[in-house]
Structure formats: C-alpha cells, structure tokens
Amino acid sequence: MNQSSKNIALILTMLLLFLLVWQIFNQPKTAQKDIIYSEMLSYLEAGEISEVTIQGDSITGKLTSGSMFRTHAPQDDKLVAQLRERNVKIAAKPVDDSPWYMTIFISWFPFLLLIGVWIFFMRQMQAGGGKAMSFGKSRARLITDKSNKVTFADVAGIDEAKAELEEVIDFLKDPKKYTKLGGRIPKGLLLVGPPGTGKTLLARAIAGEADVPFLSISGSDFVEMFVGVGASRVRDLFSQAKKNAPCIVFIDEIDAVGRHRGAGLGGGHDEREQTLNQLLVEMDGFESNEGVILISATNRPDVLDPALLRPGRFDRQVVVPLPDVKGREKIFEVHARNAPIAEDVSFAVLARGTPGTSGADIENLINEAVLNAARASRDKVTMSDFEFAKDKILMGTERKSMVISEQEKRNTSYHETGHALVARLIPGTDPIHKVTIIPRGRALGVTQQLPIDEKHTYPREYLEKNISILLGGRAAEELVLDDFTTGAGNDIERATNLARKMVCEWGMSDKLGPLSYGKKEEQIFLGREFATHKDYSEETAKNIDAEIIAIVMRNYERAKKLLGEHIDLLHKVAGELLVKEVLTGAEIDEMIGDALPKESAG
C-alpha cells in the first residue's frame, strides 16, 4: 500500500469514528416515568392515555397531559379491548432480538477504534521522522522525462558554465572514462551568479540532458515551524538520492539554510544550524554517497558557511555571470524562437543596446515587445516593438497623462539637453542613444547613453567625464535659468557617490594616494552593508571631503564651460527637444554638426 492509499484509509477511518460517536451521543432522549401496571389501568379508566406502544411485555405510552410513561404488562388478553374502548392509539413493535455480542460490539466499537488509531499514530511516530503527518518527509520533486524538458540548446550566453556541467553529465554517462585514471566523481557543484543569469535554467537543462534521476528542492523547503524537521528532511532527501543512485540533487537558493553558523544578530538560529549540520554530514560524512551529485544555486556566496564551500562538499564553484554582447545576442535568438519576428529586427543591435541585462531581463523584454505587437494587432514583432519594450524596461513607462506646465517642460528640456551636449562635446564618452522629456518612471526626463564596447574596468578620466555629464543638467539650469531646480537631485547624489568611491575605494586621489578609507562592515544576518567603520583620523576625513569637493567642482566647471562656449547649440537643441519631446543620438549629432569633438566625429 502506497502513502496516498494509507492517507485515504486513515481519513475514512477517522470519519467513521466521528460518525459513530455522533450517533451514540446524539440519540433522542425523552423523559419517561416508570409506573406499575395497575396505575396504568387507573389512567386508562380515567381516559388520560392518548396512545401506547406495545413491544413484547413492555408498554410505553403518552398521557393526555403530554408526559410519557413506561410499564411492564402481564399476559392480559383484555388489555387491547380496553384500549380500543377508550379510543387509544395502539402501536405494536417486534421484540428486539439482537444478540448480546452485537450490543457489546456497538457499545465498545468506538472506544476500540479510538485505541487502534492511537496505537497506529504512536508506532508511526516511533518509526522516526514523524511519518504520521509527513512532517519529516523531503519535498524534493523527481524530474522525469514526461515533464517539459529543457536542454542545453535552451541555454545561451554562458558557455563556460555549460562546459563544466556537460563534463559532469558525461561523467555520469561514462564513468570509466574518468575513473580509469584514478579520478572520482565531483560531489558538489555550486552555481554562483547574479539573479536572472540562468542558474535554475542550467539545473533544469541538466535534468533534460542526463539520463539519471533528478531531485529538485528549494532551500526554504527545509525550514518548518517544527523543531528537527529540517534535519529530518535532509536525511530523507539523501536517502531518496541513494536509492536512485546515480542521480543529481538540485537545491535552489541554498543560502536559506547554508548561512554562517552563529552569525545572526542576537545569536544564531538553532533550527537552521541543525539543518546545516545535517547537510554537512550527509555531503561528507562517514557514509559514502557515490553516484550522488549535489548541485546548488545561490546569488549570495559571501554568506555561505566556509565548511560548506570546502572541497569534498562543493568541489567546484561555477560562476554564471551576466552575459556579454555576444551572449545577449544568443539569448535573444533563443527566447525569440517561438515568436514571429519581422525582417527589420536586428538582435545584434538589441544586444548592444541592452548592456548589463540578464537572461531574465531579456526574456521579459521580448515578452513586452510581443505584448506591444499584439496590442497593435500586428502579425509580426517589429523593431519598433523591441525599441518600445527596451525603453520601457531601461527608462520606465511613459507617463503621458501627467500634467506638466510649459515652464516646467522648458526647464526639463534645458536640463536634459545639458546632459546630452556635455556627453557629445567631451571626447571618449558613451554615445547618446535617446533624449526625452516625456516623464518616464519617477523621472521627468531621461538621457540614455549606450556603450559601444563592454567595460570591465574604468579609467579615472572616464569616471570624471561621467561626473561632468551628470552635472551637465545642473550647469544648463544655472546658465539659462539663473536658478536651480530639484530635478538635479539624483544627478548630484550619483556624482557625489562616484567621487567618494574614487577617493575612498579606488585610490584615484593624487593628494591621498592609493589607499582605501572606511572599512565596510557587512552584517551577514542582514545580507547588506550595515555600517562603515571609520578607521582614519579627523584630519584625513577633512582631506577626503576636500578631495571629493575638488573632483565634483572641477567637473562641474568643465560642464559649465563647455555649455557656455556652445550656448547657441544649447538653445537650439533644447528648443527642438521641447517641440519633438524625443530626440535620437543621430538627430542631436546632425544639429551639432561641426561642433562635435574630433575623436567622436563621424
């Protein structure tokens, strides 16, 4: 009998028990007065009896007053005739001939059943793991060939991670190829990377590629309100895995149970630590788990316990990074396979226009483009749909219904033009993609730049140019409006933070030198920067502030000087932007013309 049949039988038994108890204790009870036979005859002669029921020697009846009575009658043949003379309703019932053992059975069966159920529960609880209610059972799902298969053909942009996992699958298919040289199967692989890069998709692809059982579970499934359940579920998970060996066990978001022990604010979480300890034992204990490969995924490897990360438990850490421009192009092709794509769509252009996006972001972008095409009743998804989706995701949704005064629109136009002109007039900056004064998201206007090449490190000059671009809007406001608005608040914050990092983290200050100031104290329990430890003197703090101010003001003056020298261009582009509301980089370049810097012209 399987587990589901046992559960159904248990439920039916409990229902039967409750019905019997309800029937016994809810019998209709009527108050009956026991009287002697002569007294009944007196009532009969007085005409006070309305109806009687005769069952063998027993007589029950009802008086005209409504009260009930009961008596035992002798063999009196005249009784019926007397009752008929007085017009008494007469009912007759056969003598109850149920055997004694049935009476005992009906009386004692509920209690016997209750005792039996109690014994059943106790035996199940003693068997370990609380099987009676399945608290300690693992919630791992067994992936079979019948489910929707995902293969490595569905995974793009992370070729290195795919190669490492393909090796594991090859090991499972042909172990002698590796063991003949003395190698052993890797016990664990940890997939590490930002959210949305395809860690879980990789695991699903392994399930589709490998001809071995695949058990999938989330890290949060181990945590329960009952003490000891997490450790019990870990034991049950590995027990299932050993029965199905060789097999792959996938634990998603392992940081839910694998955090540093005793690292929480106010003391450790004992239940979570028990679960982690059991996981450590199962991964590398006295028992051999040959043929069981554990694959886990997390985007927080910094909070994992060191004992979990050592070789013998997780032999490999597979980094799943954000895709580069070629990877993004492949991801576009994979996710757009099922959509009718128009001929004007260029995935290479889209990939270049979406720097820093993950696979999940690209999938969402394609879906938004498809929905936009459907709203417009088009048969195919065009490039304009993709541009709409890209702008919506990167810059925010257009808020065309927002009421803005003409003066405010003019201020926003000059502000965004200031950003765009500084970006085009300084050589070596990222090209302008689009400038808009249509409110998007939480911003009244947006200036979007798209890099030509992927950058992994940033030179000091590039960072200072970015500060100048950020302050270009504020500089335009000062030159044209002779006043300042709150629209530059976010720009100033970003510029200040960038300058602070240049001085305190990256050692880009000539005065303070290549030193790091302010040690970050990251609380593991919170998982984010909680405080900054001040490990420098007050004099150094003054110098840091002076350097930050110098960097910001130097670049602010550069932006203001550039815009002052090209004030006519500022008025021209701002006026055009006020009319069209949206300008592309090509349109701005056409208006600027000869004023473009030599390094970026053409």
N, C-alpha and C positions, 0 to 999 in steps of 0.2 A: 504493500500500500504506500503510494507516494504521499508527500507532505500535504498537497491540496486535498486529497481524499480524507486524510486524517483530520484536517481542519473542518471539512464539511461534516464529518461524522460527529466531531466534538460539538459543533454548533447545533446539530439536530438533537443530540442527547440533552444539551442544556435547555433547548426549547421544550422538549418533552417533560423534563423535570419541572420547569416552571409551570407548565400547563397542569400537571398532576397536583402540584402544591396548591395552585389556584383553585382547582376543583374541590380539593379536600376542605380547604379553609373558607370557601365561599358557598357552602351548602346553605340553602334557605332554612332558617331556623324559626319555628313557630312555638310559642308558649302553650304547652298542653298540660291540663290538670288531670292527674290520676284520681279516678273516683272508683267506688265499689259498684258492683252490678246493680244492687238494689237502689242505689242513689240514681243510677241512670234510668231505672224504671220509674222512679218518682218524677224525674224530669220529663219522661215520656208521657206519663199520665197527666202532668200539668200542661202539656203541649209546648214545652220550652225547647224541644230539639227540632232543628230545621233540616239537618242532613247527617248521615252516618256513612262510614266506610268499613265494610266487614272484610277482614283478611285472616282466615282461619278462625282461631279463638280470640283474636284481637279485634276490638271495635274502637274506632276513632270517630269523633263527631263534632258538630258545631251547634252551639245553642243559639237561640234567637237573639240573645244579647251580644253575640259575636265571639264569645270565648270558646276555646277548644277544650275537648276532654278526651280521655283515653281510659278504657277499661278492658277487663278480661271476662269473656262471657262463657258460661257453661253451654252444654248442648241443649239449647232451648228451641224447640221446633215452632213454638207460638210467637217467637220474637218478631219474625218477619211480618206476620199477620198484624201484630200490634202496631208495628211501624207504618204499615200501609194504611191502617185505620186512621192514624194521626197525620196522614199525608206527608210523611217524612221521606226525603230523597234518599234512596238506598244505592250505594255503590259497592261492588264486590271486586276483590283482587285475589289472585292466586297466592298461595303460601310461598314465601321466599325460600327456595330450595338450594341456594348457592352453598357449596361445600365449605367447611371450616378453613381449609387451606387457602381458598380464594379470598376469604375475608382477611386472613392474616397477611396474604400477599398484597392486597390493596392497601392495607393499613401500613405495612412496613416497607413497601417498594420505594417510595420517595426517599426514605432515610437510607436504605441500602444503596440507591443510586447516588445520593449525595456523597456517601462514604467512598464509593468507587471512583467518582470524579476526583475527589480529594487525593486518593492514592495515586491516580494517574498523573495529576499535576506534580505531586511530590517526587515521583520517580523520574519524571522528565527534568525537573529542576536539579535533582541529584546527578543526572547524567552529564551536567556541565553546560555552560553557555546559555542557560535559560531557554531551552528549546520550546518550552510550552507556549511562549508568546513570540518566539523567534527574535528576541532582542539581540542575541549574540551572533546571529547569522550574518554572513557577509552579504552586502548588497551589490556585489560585483555582477555585471551583466556579461554573459557569454556571447561574444560576437560570432555568428555563424555565416556561412555562405549565402543563406537565404536573405539576410539583411542587405540594405543598399550598400553595395561595395564601392569603396574608394581606393583607387590605385595610385601609384607614383605618377601616372600620367596626369592626374588631377592636381598635383603639387608642382608649383613652379617658383622660380626665383630664389631657391635655397638649395642649390646643387650640392654644396659641401655636406650639409646635414643629411640630404638624401643618400649620398655616397656612404656615409658612416652607418646608416640604418640598413642600407642594402647589404652591407657586409654581414650584419647580424642575421638577416634573413637567409643569406647564403650559407652561413654557419649552421643554422637550424636545418636547412635542406640537405647539406652535405658536410656533416661534422668531421668526417675522416680526413677531408682536405686540409683541415687545420690541426686536428689532434695528432696526426701522424708526425708532426714536427714538435710535439710537446705543448701545444697551446691549449688553453681552456676557454670555455665559453664565457663571454663577459656576463657578470652577474647583474649589473645595473647600468642603465643609461639615463642621464638627466638632461632633459631638453630645457635650455635656458634661452630666454629672449623676451623682448617687449610684448605687451598684449597685442593680439591680432596678427602675429607673424606666421602662424600656421603650425603651432606645436601640437595641438589636438588633432589637426588635419593630418599631420605626419603619422600620428599614432593610428588613426583610422586607416591610413594608407598601408601601414604595416599589417593591420588586420586583413586588409584585402589582398595583400601580396603573399603573406605567409600561409602555408598550408598547415598551420598549427592552431590550437585553440587560443583565443584572445579574450582575456578577462579585463573588463574596463570598470573603474570605480573612481569616484571623486574623493579628494582628501577630506571634505566636510562630511562624507557618509560615515566616517569612523566615529565622529563626535555624537554623543547622545546624552540625554538627561540622566541616564542610569550609570552608576559607578561601575567601572570594569567592562563596560560594553565595547569600548573602542579596542582594547587589547583582545577581547574575545573575537571581534570581527577580523582583526589582523590574523589571528590564528586560523580562523575559518577560511579566510581568503587564500592563505598559503597552503592550507590543507586541500582546498579545491584545485589549486595550481599543481600540487604534487600528484594528485590523482590524474590530471590531464597532461602531465609532462610528456614530451617537451611542449611548453606553452609560454605565452607572453602575458605578463600582468602590467596593465597601464593604470597608474594613479595620477589623475589630473589635479592640479593645484595642490601639490604635496606640502606647500608651506603652511597649510591649515593644520597639519599635525607634526610637521618636521621643524618647527622653530626652536631656537636656542632654549635649552632646559634651564629653568630658573631665571629667565631673563625678563619676566613681566614686571611692570610697575606694581609694587606692593606684594611681591612674592610670585612664585611660579604657579602654574595651573597643573595641579597634581594629576587630574584625569588625563589631560593631553600628554603629560610626560609619561604616564603609564603606557599610553598608546604608542608613543615614540619608542620607548624602551622595548616594547614587544616587537615593533617593526625592525629595530636594530638587531634583535636576537634572531628573528626569522631570516633576515638578509645575510647574516654572518654568524650563525650560532654553531652549536656542536653538530647539528644535523646538516647533511649535505642536501642542497637544493639543485642538484644537477638537472639541467634542462629547463629550469625556470628563470626567465629573464624578466627583470623588473625595469620598466620604462616609466619615468615620471616627468612631469612638466611643471614649470614654475616661472613666474616673471620676477620673483624676489629671491634670487640665490643668496643674497647677502644676509638673510635672516635665518637660513637653514643651519641646523646644528652641525658642527665640524665632524662629529662622529658619523654622521650620515653621508658625508661627502668623501670620505677616505676611500682609497682603492680596496676592493674586496666587497664593497657595498655598491657604490656607484663608481664603476671603473672608468667611465667616460662622461664628460660633460660636453654635450653637443650644443653649440651656440647657434641659435636660429635668429639671425639679425634682420633688421629692416632691409628690404630688397633695394638693390641699386637700380639704375635706369634700365639696364637690360632685363633685370629680374622683373621690374614692374611691367615692362612690355610683354613678357611671357605670361604674367599673371592676368593682364588684360585679355590676352588671347584665350587663356583657359576659362575665365569666367564669362567671356562673351560668346562661347561656343554655341550656346542654346538660344541666343538672341539674333534676330535678323539685322545684320549690320549693313548700313549703306556704304556705297563705294567711296565716299569722301572722308570716311573715318580713318585716321592715322593713329595707330596705337603708339608709335614711336613719339609722336608729338604729345600725346596724352601722358605718356610715361615721363617725358622731360618736364611736363607741366605739373607734375604731382610729386615733388621731392619730399622725402620724409614720411610718406604714407606707407601703411602696412598693407598686407594682403586683404585683411578685413575691410580696411578703408576703401580699397579699390573695388572690392565686391559690392560694397554699399554704393559707391559712385556709379557703377554700371547699373545697379538696380534703380537708382534715382533717374538715370538717363532713360531707361526703359519706361518707367512710370511717366516721365515727361512726354515721351513719344506717344504713349497710349492716351494721355490727356488730349494731345493734339490730333488724335485719330490718324496717325501715320502708320504705314505698313512696315517701315524700317526705322532703326535708330540712327539718326544723323549726327554729324559732328557738332551741330548746334545744341543738340540734346546733351551730349557729353560736356560741352562747354558750360551749359546751364548747371548741370549736376556738379561740375568741378567748382564753379564759383559759389554754389550753394554750400558745399561742404567746406571749402577753404576759407571763404569770406563770410558766410552766413546767408540766411534767407533774406531776400529783398523785402523791405517794408514800405511798399509804395503808398499804402494808405496813411502813412504817418504825415501829419500836418506840420509843415515847416515854413516859417516866414521867409520872404525873399532876402531879408538881411542875413538871416542865419544860413541860407543856401549860399549866399555870396561869401560869407566868412569861411564856410566849409570848402567852397571851390578854391579860394586862395590857399587855404591850409593844405589841401591835397596836392594842388599844383606846386606848392613849395617842396613837398616831399619828392614829387616826380622830377622837377627841374634839377634839384640838387643831385638826385640819383643819376640823371643823364649828363650833367655837366662835370661831374667828378669822374675821371677815367678809372677803369678797372672795377666798377661796381656791377652788381647783377642787373640784367636788363629789365626794364619796366614791361610788364605784361598788360596791365589794365589799371585805369584810374576811374573811380566812380564816386559820385556824390549822392547816389541813391542809398538811403540807410540800409545797412546790412547787419544782421545780428544786433549787437549793442553799440555799433559804431555808426556815426552819421555819414561817414565817407571812408573809402578804403583805397589805398595804393598798394598794388600787388607786384612784387618782383619775383621772377623765376630764374634760378641759377642755370647757367649753361652746362656746367660740369658738377658732379658730386664733390663736395668738400668734406674732408675728414679732420683736417686741422686748419686753423685760421690764423693768418699773419696779423701782426699788430696794426699795420696800415689798413688792412681790410676791416678790422673792427672799428678803427677810428672813422673810416668812411661811413660805416653803418650808423655810428653815433651822429655824424653830420646829417645823414638822411633822416634819421629820427627827429632831429631838431629843426629840419627844414620847414616843417609846418609852422612851428613857433616863430621862426625867423621871418617867414612871409607875413604872419599876422602883425609882427612889430613894424615891418617896413610899410605895409599897405594900410593897416587899420589903426596904427598908432595906439594900439591897445592889445590886451591879451585875453584869450578865452579859455574856458575849461577843457576845450577839445584836445589840448596838447598834454593833458594829464597823464595818459597812458604812455605817450611817447617819452615824456620826461622820466617816468618811472623806469622804463626799459633802458633808456640811455644811461641813467644813474647806476642801475644794476650791472650793466655791461662794463662801465668804467670801474665799478667796485671790484668786479671779478678780475679785470685786467691788472689791478693793483694788488689785490689780496690773494688771488689764487694762481694767476698765470705769470706773475713776476715781470710785468711789462712796464714797470715804472723805472726810469733812469735814476731817480733820486733814492728810491727804497731798495732797488736791486732785485735779484732773483730769489726772493723769499716769500714764504706763504704766511699769511697773517690770519688768525682766527680759526682755531680747530673746530670742526663740526662735530657735535655730539649727537649721533643718531640713535634714538631710542628704539630698540628692537621691537618692543611691545607695540609701539605706535606705527612703526614702519616708515617713518619720515623724519626729516630734520626737525629736531625739537628745540635745540638751543645751540648757540655758538659760544665756545669758550674763549674768553679774551686772554690771550697769552702774550700780550705786548704792553708796553708802558703807555702812560698818558701822552708822553712826548711823541711816541710813534703813532698813536691814534690821531694826533693833530697833523702829523705829516701825511698820514693816509688820507684824511679829509682834504688836505690841501692838494694832494695829487689828483684825487677824484674830481675836485672842482676844476683844477687846471685842465684835465683831459676834456671834461664836458664843455667848459667855456671856450677852449681852443677850437673845438669842432663846431661849436655854436657860432663863433665869429667867422669861421670859414664858410658856413652855410649862409650867413647873413651877407658876407662879402660877395659870394657868387650871385645871390639873388639881387643884390644891389647893383651889380655890374650888368645884369640882364633883366632889369625891371620891366622893360618893354615886353620881353618874352613872357614874364610872369603875368602881366595884364592880358596878353594875347591868349595864352593857354587857359588861364582862369576864365576868361570870357567865353571861349569855345566850350570849356567844360560846363559852364553854367547853362549853356544852350542845349548841348547834347546829353549832358548828365553822365555819359560814359565815353572814355577815350581809350583807345588801344595804344600800345607802345609804338606801333608804326605811325599812327596819326600824330603822336607827340613828336617823333623824330622828324616828320615831314614839316611840322610847324617850326621846329627849332632850326633845321637846316644847317647853315654854316657854323652855327654856334656849338655844334657837337664837338667834344674833345677828340683829338686826333686818334687816340688809342681805341676809341669805341666807335668812330665814324665808319659808316659803311657796314 
